[in-house]
Amino acid sequence: MDWWPLGNFWAHFAVFALAIIVFVLLMVMVFIWFERRAFGPFQMRWGPNRASPWGALQPVADAIKVLLKEDIVPAVADKWVHFIAPVVGFLPVLLIFAVVPFHDGHGLIPDMSIGILYVVAISALSVVGVFMAGWSSGNKYSLLGGMRVIAQMVSYEVPLVLSIISVVLVAGSLSMNEIVAAQEIPFFVLMPLGFLIFLIAAMAEINRGPFDLLEADSEIVAGFHIEYSGMKFAMFYLAEYGHALAMSAVAATLFFGGWRGPGDEYIGFLWFLLKVFFIFFLLIWARVTFPRLRVDHLMGFGWKFLFPLALMNVFVVAAEMIVWGEIDGGMPWWIVFINLPAALVLIYLWSRLFRFGGGRVGVNA
Amino acid sequence: MESMSSLSTDMELKTEPFVLNMGPQHPSTHGVFRMRVLLDGEVVVDLEPIFGYLHRGIEKLAETRTYTQVIPLTDRLLYLSSMACNHAYVRSVEKLAGIHVPERGEYIRVIMDELMRISSHLMAVGFFLNDLGCSVYTPLLYMYREREKILDMFEMVCGQRLTYNYMRVGGVSGDVPEEFMPVLKRFVAEMPHFIAEYEQLLAENEILLARTKGVGVLPRELAINASASGPVLRASGVKWDIRKADPYSVYDRFDFEVPIGQVGDNYDRYRVRIMEMHQSLRILEQAMRQFPAGEACAKLPQLLRPAVGEAYGRVETPQGEMGFYVVSDNSIAPYRMHIRPPALLNLTALKDMVVGWKVADVIATFGSIDIAMGEVDR
């Protein structure tokens, strides 16, 4: 980065690594506050409004409370795995931000040539931490949660990647910054179906909303983190919201043109933030509205609905790239008039064909 | 290739079912219910309900209290429909002592019962959806909004919001205040819109349908054999409602339907409750129109000494048929009191409903039965 006075990679690395950690921690706090405030109107109540104006310090109060709690390790737990699991769960979330371009070309390594591939690879890793937690706690609920998260990850990673492929096809690059640069028209306009699939798969990936099977509080109590308290629990909480932040940032980058937006070029970061909040709001909306899916429904939905749709989306986008891809160096804007109806028709037709399935299983007790 | 295939047979996974102990400390067991669930992965192989954690010996306690002092105990049975429990008890004592209740008292009781039914069904549907995994309580909070209005009305008449202790042998503890009727009128007028709102939000939700349709089926025969009652029985397609089958109080003067389901799955149980709310509103409307003047409570001695004998009085609570079997030895306290608990009896069919389904369905089916542990354990 030539604007940086030291002009040195390591200085750049140190500054941005620190900046990202601070950014993630702060944003997680803001997200927690934002989510709880947003729940208020959805549920005809206020949300937190006691700690400082608009309850803005509520996450701080929560953090203090949770950090002061006693740290309990169950007697039957696998101590080391139990200890490491929150870190393994949280680390990949931080690592995702390495390739996120916060502003035009600004980030830790926003120009990494395999940017989005790196995101997909790293993002899936946090599942390992969750499974470690589920396995090591020595609790049957947490074991069920750990098993569920593996099944969920396997089902949703494929549509997620396929929806990203359509983006890569149009942008012609894997680098996050290039993808943003390619978005004269935001990609959610060009491929609404791809965006929808990405959003749903991302919800499942970050285990929120109707896909929070692994911690399903009404069934398996708290799932994988049932035996965690204090700081370690806070780490999982941090990881959950950090992951939501990361996925919102990735979605904003892939489909909403990241830092691009009208106005002065210096406010690119603000545009990026605005888009992140918008996507996160969609996640909140889904979470507050829908009942939870059952574990077999979830896999059926992933494999039988999202996966074929994602394939078709890739096919449609690829065909359009062959036919119209060369017009003024990218997809023409009027493609939306083909893709939006195509998306609606595909979703409609496929939802007629699709059945959740998964009925009563014969057991011999 | 050959070594591969031999490898796969060697590494074949050996699995065995494991026991998961759900409850008594579990967020979705509606109190302190405990299920010993045998699981094969996520699939339920066996289920053994265990209860008694909230046993307070209410039947025994009743033997050391006067007939009036027992009424607060009945509040602690189905605590989300205390009025109906009150009614069941006072009805059996009235039967035992041959007491005639003034007409106004009967109408007040019917109004309270039906308000209680709406409130209880709201909670049943809300908690059912909560058990389905609306993990941040959204539907429940919408239901709470209307329940609050009903509780405000109860507070008007008896000063309590949960354990009312409102009904008395021979009537009710006090007449309704004059500001009650306008509030009730407004509630009855606006409630259909709120129910329509729930329908709009829930009725065609794809996840809800997938989670509830065909899940936890209670067949007609089994429902009858398990002596289920209330919405659980009616969802299985049996048209049985004490209000129609054995009209008590002034229920024979109202025109209302008994909604039934076809399959007896979770969805039907949820639908029956929603439809019953509409019917309760119909009854309330008619009761308001016919509301007579007069005394709210019969003139009775302070201490009741019914003649030696026994009586069984039953009413249709929101959960089903609740009956009190009261035996008198001509003293001031019941010689013996036995409760027919609707939720406990509905619960007995739980195992047959959930075996073969997933863990999540156990909770959903359990929620659809709508129990209160205060009544199951007594």
Chai-1 contact restraints between the chains, C-beta under 6 A:
chainA,res_idxA,chainB,res_idxB,connection_type,confidence,min_distance_angstrom,max_distance_angstrom,comment,restraint_id
A,Q43,B,T138,contact,1.0,0.0,6.0,A-B,restraint_1
A,Q43,B,L141,contact,1.0,0.0,6.0,A-B,restraint_2
A,K140,B,L20,contact,1.0,0.0,6.0,A-B,restraint_3
A,D212,B,S135,contact,1.0,0.0,6.0,A-B,restraint_4
A,D217,B,P27,contact,1.0,0.0,6.0,A-B,restraint_5
A,D217,B,S135,contact,1.0,0.0,6.0,A-B,restraint_6
A,S218,B,S28,contact,1.0,0.0,6.0,A-B,restraint_7
A,S218,B,D131,contact,1.0,0.0,6.0,A-B,restraint_8
A,S218,B,G133,contact,1.0,0.0,6.0,A-B,restraint_9
A,S218,B,I363,contact,1.0,0.0,6.0,A-B,restraint_10
A,E219,B,V359,contact,1.0,0.0,6.0,A-B,restraint_11
A,E219,B,A360,contact,1.0,0.0,6.0,A-B,restraint_12
A,E219,B,I363,contact,1.0,0.0,6.0,A-B,restraint_13
A,V288,B,V136,contact,1.0,0.0,6.0,A-B,restraint_14
A,V288,B,T138,contact,1.0,0.0,6.0,A-B,restraint_15
A,F290,B,I207,contact,1.0,0.0,6.0,A-B,restraint_16
A,P291,B,L132,contact,1.0,0.0,6.0,A-B,restraint_17
A,P291,B,G133,contact,1.0,0.0,6.0,A-B,restraint_18
A,P291,B,C134,contact,1.0,0.0,6.0,A-B,restraint_19
A,P291,B,I207,contact,1.0,0.0,6.0,A-B,restraint_20
A,P291,B,L208,contact,1.0,0.0,6.0,A-B,restraint_21
A,R292,B,G133,contact,1.0,0.0,6.0,A-B,restraint_22
A,L293,B,I207,contact,1.0,0.0,6.0,A-B,restraint_23
A,R294,B,K358,contact,1.0,0.0,6.0,A-B,restraint_24
A,R294,B,A360,contact,1.0,0.0,6.0,A-B,restraint_25
A,V295,B,E42,contact,1.0,0.0,6.0,A-B,restraint_26
A,H297,B,A210,contact,1.0,0.0,6.0,A-B,restraint_27
A,F356,B,A210,contact,1.0,0.0,6.0,A-B,restraint_28
A,R360,B,G356,contact,1.0,0.0,6.0,A-B,restraint_29
A,R360,B,W357,contact,1.0,0.0,6.0,A-B,restraint_30
A,V361,B,V43,contact,1.0,0.0,6.0,A-B,restraint_31
A,V361,B,G356,contact,1.0,0.0,6.0,A-B,restraint_32
A,V363,B,V45,contact,1.0,0.0,6.0,A-B,restraint_33
A,V363,B,G356,contact,1.0,0.0,6.0,A-B,restraint_34
A,A365,B,V45,contact,1.0,0.0,6.0,A-B,restraint_35
A,A365,B,D46,contact,1.0,0.0,6.0,A-B,restraint_36
